[in-house]
Amino acid sequence: MACETAKEAWDILQEAFQENERTRQMQVLNLRREFEMLRMKEAETIKEYFDRLLVVVNKIRLLCEYLPNRRIIEKVLVSLP
């Protein structure tokens, strides 16, 4: 598909990637909710819980969303039984 102007090219790119950005934002929102809802289970070891937490953290970071290590440590400390 050839574009005659830079604006045409920009409009095509914007339309193609705009939906992807909305999808990414929804994924980040859902993962942040999952992160906030995580709690360590009674039958779970700290390592198992931390591994489960890191899976969510890594998914958030893969979507280019910043999540500081300090926040992860706080989460672990407040969500232990």
N, C-alpha and C positions, 0 to 999 in steps of 0.2 A: 504494500500500500504506500503510495507516494503522496507526500504532503507538499503543497505548494508554498506554505508559509510556516514559520516557526510556531505561530499560534495554533494552526491545525495539528501540528505534531504534538504540541503541549496538551491540547484538548483530548487527543486520542490517548496519550499516556496517562493523563489524569483520570479519565474514565476507566481505563484498564486497571489502574492500581488503587483507585479510591476505595473500591469494595474490599480489597485486601487489607487496607488500613483499618477499616471498620471491623473486619473480622479479627484482626490482630488486637485491637482495643478490647473487643469482647472477650477474647481469650485471656488477656491480661487481667481484666476485671474478674473473670471466673477463677483464675488461678490465685489472685490476691484474696478472694473470698475463701477459697480452699485453704490457703495459708493461714488466714485468721481463725478459721474454724478448727484447725488441727489441734488435737490434744493427745497426749500419750495415753495409751490403753493400759489397764491394770496388768494384763498378762504380757505386756511388751517390754523388752529391755530398752535401755536408753539408746543403745546403738541402733536397734531396729527403728525406734521412733525418729532418731536423728537422720537415718538413711531415708526414711519416708518423707521427712521434712525437706531434705536436700533435693529429692526428686522434684518437688513442687518449686523450690527455689531455682533450680536449674532450668526448669521450663519457663519460668518468669524471665530469667536472664537471657535465655535463648531468643525471647521476643524483644530483646534490646530494652528491657525495662530495668531501671536501677533499683537494686535492693541491697542496702548496705549490710555488711557483716554484723555490725552492731545490732541491727534490727533482728537478725536471725538469732543471735545469742540471747537477746531479750525474750524472743518468742520461746526458745527452748526453756529458759528459766521460769517463765510464767505459766507454761503449759504442762509442767511436770506434776504428777499427782502428789 
